[in-house]
Amino acid sequence: MAERIDVRYVATLARISLTDEEVERFGAQLGALLEHVAALGKLDVASVPATAQVVESRNVTRDDVSVPSLDRETVLDAAPHRQGAFVRVPRILTE
């Protein structure tokens, strides 16, 4: 491959830090990957029809059957923290 890949620049874009050994190893791997992509780009695919899916895609569904839920008091008794008729959970949003 004629071009030199700036692995440190790519790592900076990805916000990861690499050791010198990782730069060498990943540089070689990235170079090999780009060579494969270039080889694929040379293939004649003019007679190959466009494909949205290469494998069958289908939804898996089940019947919507109503079943009894757990008793509210049973659930509240098992909760680590309770506040009246509700389960109290830690705040996950900051103000």
Secondary structure, 3 states (H helix, E strand, C coil): CCCCCCHHHHHHHCCCCCCHHHHHHHHHHHHHHHHHHHHHHCCCCCCCCCCCCCCCCCCCCCCCCCCCCCCHHHHHHHCCCEECCEECCCCCCCC
